[in-house]
Amino acid sequence: MARGQRKAIEDKITEKEELVQALKVRLKAEQGELDALYREKRDRDLEGLNQMIAASGLNLEQAASVLQDYIQAQTTRESA
């Protein structure tokens, strides 16, 4: 009788190991899709910034300088 229970437990262990492995595979696939969505969002955001900079007539260095000045001003205001 103990052998029957042991086999049932071994079968359960095997099933859980298979389930965990399948979930790991799925998690890896889902993480890949999430990473792709993050890249797509970043690319869209960068494209929007690129269009805004182009429309402003500033070059990249000028736009970076303006942004840096703004950040410093905000940081100064928050510290005060």
N, C-alpha and C positions, 0 to 999 in steps of 0.2 A: 504494500500500500504506500509506503514511503517513496518508492520508486516512481509511482504515478504522480505524486505531488512534486517531486524533484523535477521530473520532466516538464510538468506544467510550468514550474517556475523558470526552468531553462528556456522554455518556449516563450514565456513572457519577456524574459531578458533579451532574447534574440529579437522579438518583435519591437521592443523599445529601442534597441540599438539601431535597427533598421529605420524606425521612425525618426530617431534623432539624426541619423545620417541624411535622410530625405529632407528633414527640416533645415539642416546645414546647407544642403544644395540649394534649397529654395531661398534661404536667407541670403546666400551669396548672389543669387540671381536678382533678388529684390534690391540688394545693396547696389548692384551694378546699375539697375534702372534708376534708383534714387540719385546716384552719382551723375548719371547722364542728365537727369532733370536739373540738378544743381548747375552743371556745365551749361545747359541751355539757358537757364535763368541768368547766369553770369554773362553769357554772350549777348543776350538781349539787353541787359543793363549796360554793358559796355558799348553796345551799338547806340543806345539812347544817349549816353554821354558823348560819344563820338559825334553824333549828329548835332548835339547842343553846342559842342565846342566849334564845330565847323560853321554853324549858323552864327556864332558870336564873332567870327572873324579872328579869334585868338589862335595862336599856335599852341601846341601841347605844353610847352614850357611856361607860357604866359598863363594858361588856364591852371596849371599846377600851382603857380605862384599865387594866383588869386585865391584858390582854394586853401592853400596853406595859410595865407593871411587871414582868411575867414575863420579857420579853425583856431588860430592863435587868439583872435579877438574873442571868440566864443569861450575859450578856455579862461581868458582873462576875466571875462564877465562872470563866469561861474565861480571863480576864485574870490571875487570881490563880495 
